[in-house]
Amino acid sequence: MPTKQELLKQPIQHIDIKQHNVVALVDAMQHMAFSSRDLHRAASIYERMLLDTDCGVILCLAGSMVSAGLKQIFIDLIRNHMVDAIVSTGANIVDQDFFEALGFKHWIADDLLRQGTEDAMLRENMIDRIYDTLIDEEQLRFCDDTTEKVANSLDPRPYSSREFIRAMGAYLEQEGKVPEKGGVDSIIHAAYQNDVPIFCPAFSDCSAGFGLVAHQHARQDKPKVSIDSAKDFYELTQLKIANPTTGLLMLGGGVPKNFAQDIVVAAEILGNDAPMHKYAIQITVADVRDGALSSSTLKEASSWGKVDTTYEQMVYSEATLAVPLITGYAYHKGAFKARQGKRWSRLLEPVTA
Ligand SMILES: NC(=O)c1ccc[n+]([C@@H]2O[C@H](COP(=O)([O-])OP(=O)(O)OC[C@H]3O[C@@H](n4cnc5c(N)ncnc54)[C@H](O)[C@@H]3O)[C@@H](O)[C@H]2O)c1
């Protein structure tokens, strides 16, 4: 049986859009057909939403985007004010981004391993598999334990996931797990520094869930930290009310897609005349026939009063192909240059100093 060291040899390397100018390539795609033309339109809509400096851009992440090599893109979007809030699954933010910030890596699985015939051997080695990517489960346990440590350090009360993730950013800073101190850059820390709120509406459904379960078990009847997803929804809705023009860049689908779309309706319920999301892009492989949320088109979302139909585009592509092109296009066109960071976290936690 191969050893863990032999299996975990080749790390996933995150693509750097700054190094690859794709503008000419994506522009040429507008004269083609099918998905390439859709992709060009999506890239143009993303550029347009960035040029609209009133627009608050919400990035939605489902699927395994961070472990797949897209992490540096999300960091660059944060640092260049190309995103104002993130709504994500916990897996992307905790199991994958926080995990890497703690010093761990994701590894490339060879062709034989991705066929699934060797999964029992991987289990014996305590290695987890995401299709063609491998993770050291012992390191993931350390990530679970660290979220428990963060929970233990907080005043026991209900928190929005945004507040908890901000505390994770503060933890990385305190522990020196940041580039300035020899650590690796992370979405959580970049967002912490740039006051970009991150929401994980199903926060317990990831590594953080294990940490929180352990925290609550240890506390028994004593006051404890808990996650309040209604508070998340209220906070995100407050951002929509304060900044009515919004655009969505959605990768995958899942809970983040609906959660971010629903703030239009929530704002309305709170007595505000909030417009639908003005811009919306979704990149997905989901097929519309199942009637599921993940696969539903943005036109369908307009029937629910959530997304305007003028600037919307579905792109049917696996995200690792489409995201570098769409974001790289907007980056190299300089669409972000006139934008200031909206620093939405400050709106939710007013700075008193
Ligand atoms: N490996 C993991 O993804 C993982 C690990 C731990 C926990 N979880 C938890 O499981 C729950 C469900 O996760 P999810 O919402 O990511 O579910 P999901 O994998 O069902 O993805 C949601 C939708 O996004 C689409 N999608 C996913 N990856 C894509 C890609 N690369 N390109 C294009 N489209 C893609 C899917 O087709 C699906 O329609 C979450 O709460 C998450 O935190 C996931």
The ligand as an SDF file (V2000), in Angstrom:
LIG
                    3D

 44 48  0  0  0  0  0  0  0  0999 V2000
  -16.7380   18.6800   -0.8120 N   0  0  0  0  0  0  0  0  0  0  0  0
  -17.7470   19.4700   -0.5700 C   0  0  0  0  0  0  0  0  0  0  0  0
  -18.2700   20.1110   -1.4780 O   0  0  0  0  0  0  0  0  0  0  0  0
  -18.2760   19.5980    0.8390 C   0  0  0  0  0  0  0  0  0  0  0  0
  -17.5020   19.2430    1.9420 C   0  0  0  0  0  0  0  0  0  0  0  0
  -18.0170   19.4100    3.2110 C   0  0  0  0  0  0  0  0  0  0  0  0
  -19.2830   19.9170    3.3640 C   0  0  0  0  0  0  0  0  0  0  0  0
  -20.0190   20.2450    2.2710 N   0  0  0  0  0  0  0  0  0  0  0  0
  -21.3400   20.8430    2.4820 C   0  0  0  0  0  0  0  0  0  0  0  0
  -22.3290   20.2490    1.6620 O   0  0  0  0  0  0  0  0  0  0  0  0
  -23.3900   21.2140    1.4240 C   0  0  0  0  0  0  0  0  0  0  0  0
  -23.7640   21.2090   -0.0270 C   0  0  0  0  0  0  0  0  0  0  0  0
  -22.6870   21.7240   -0.7810 O   0  0  0  0  0  0  0  0  0  0  0  0
  -22.8640   22.4190   -2.1740 P   0  0  0  0  0  0  0  0  0  0  0  0
  -23.9360   23.4580   -2.1120 O   0  0  0  0  0  0  0  0  0  0  0  0
  -21.5020   22.8190   -2.6040 O   0  0  0  0  0  0  0  0  0  0  0  0
  -23.5120   21.2750   -3.0440 O   0  0  0  0  0  0  0  0  0  0  0  0
  -23.4490   20.7490   -4.4520 P   0  0  0  0  0  0  0  0  0  0  0  0
  -22.1460   20.0680   -4.6310 O   0  0  0  0  0  0  0  0  0  0  0  0
  -24.7190   20.0320   -4.6140 O   0  0  0  0  0  0  0  0  0  0  0  0
  -23.4210   22.0010   -5.4610 O   0  0  0  0  0  0  0  0  0  0  0  0
  -24.5350   22.8280   -5.6760 C   0  0  0  0  0  0  0  0  0  0  0  0
  -24.7500   23.0580   -7.1750 C   0  0  0  0  0  0  0  0  0  0  0  0
  -23.5930   23.6370   -7.7480 O   0  0  0  0  0  0  0  0  0  0  0  0
  -23.2280   22.9410   -8.9400 C   0  0  0  0  0  0  0  0  0  0  0  0
  -21.7770   22.8280   -8.9970 N   0  0  0  0  0  0  0  0  0  0  0  0
  -21.0040   22.2830   -8.0530 C   0  0  0  0  0  0  0  0  0  0  0  0
  -19.7120   22.3050   -8.4310 N   0  0  0  0  0  0  0  0  0  0  0  0
  -19.6840   22.8950   -9.6460 C   0  0  0  0  0  0  0  0  0  0  0  0
  -18.6420   23.2110  -10.5460 C   0  0  0  0  0  0  0  0  0  0  0  0
  -17.3690   22.9100  -10.2760 N   0  0  0  0  0  0  0  0  0  0  0  0
  -18.9500   23.8480  -11.6910 N   0  0  0  0  0  0  0  0  0  0  0  0
  -20.2240   24.1580  -11.9940 C   0  0  0  0  0  0  0  0  0  0  0  0
  -21.2660   23.8630  -11.1830 N   0  0  0  0  0  0  0  0  0  0  0  0
  -20.9970   23.2350  -10.0190 C   0  0  0  0  0  0  0  0  0  0  0  0
  -23.8290   21.5490   -8.7780 C   0  0  0  0  0  0  0  0  0  0  0  0
  -24.1200   20.9940  -10.0200 O   0  0  0  0  0  0  0  0  0  0  0  0
  -25.0790   21.8060   -7.9690 C   0  0  0  0  0  0  0  0  0  0  0  0
  -26.1330   22.0780   -8.8280 O   0  0  0  0  0  0  0  0  0  0  0  0
  -22.8600   22.5530    1.8980 C   0  0  0  0  0  0  0  0  0  0  0  0
  -23.4980   22.9250    3.1130 O   0  0  0  0  0  0  0  0  0  0  0  0
  -21.3780   22.3150    2.0910 C   0  0  0  0  0  0  0  0  0  0  0  0
  -20.7880   23.1580    3.0900 O   0  0  0  0  0  0  0  0  0  0  0  0
  -19.5390   20.1060    1.0360 C   0  0  0  0  0  0  0  0  0  0  0  0
  1  2  1  0
  2  3  2  0
  2  4  1  0
  4  5  1  0
  4 44  2  0
  5  6  2  0
  6  7  1  0
  7  8  2  0
  8  9  1  0
  8 44  1  0
  9 10  1  0
  9 42  1  0
 10 11  1  0
 11 12  1  0
 11 40  1  0
 12 13  1  0
 13 14  1  0
 14 15  2  0
 14 16  1  0
 14 17  1  0
 17 18  1  0
 18 19  2  0
 18 20  1  0
 18 21  1  0
 21 22  1  0
 22 23  1  0
 23 24  1  0
 23 38  1  0
 24 25  1  0
 25 26  1  0
 25 36  1  0
 26 27  1  0
 26 35  1  0
 27 28  2  0
 28 29  1  0
 29 30  1  0
 29 35  2  0
 30 31  1  0
 30 32  2  0
 32 33  1  0
 33 34  2  0
 34 35  1  0
 36 37  1  0
 36 38  1  0
 38 39  1  0
 40 41  1  0
 40 42  1  0
 42 43  1  0
M  CHG  2   8   1  16  -1
M  END
$$$$
